[in-house]
Amino acid sequence: MWHQDPRPMLRSATLDEAGPQRFVRKMIEVLCDDGTWRPAVLEAWHQGVLGLECQISWRGYPTREYTGWYGYRKGSVRPRPDAREPGISGAAEEP
């Protein structure tokens, strides 16, 4: 049976007229289209024309890995509860 891996519930970023990128590499969770929160890594972010855009890496089933640029949405990205870092609390304010 064919199965599509879950994808983040974020709009794809176009990177048109992108500003400078800030590399951050933070452990996060991202809300996926199957309704689950999946572990991911926030690799970088920048201010785009339509708002903040972030580069996220995450794993699919069973060992496939994905990386993509997405429009940031506060309700779909949060810090990982098991990987709290100084300066990260609750929902992400700014990637």
Buried (B, 14 or more C-beta within 10 A) or exposed (E): EEEEBBBBBBBEBEEEEBEEBEEBEBBBBBBBEEEEBBBBBBBBBBBBEEEBBBBBBBBBEEEEEBEBBBBBBEEBBBBBEEEEEEEBEEEBEEB
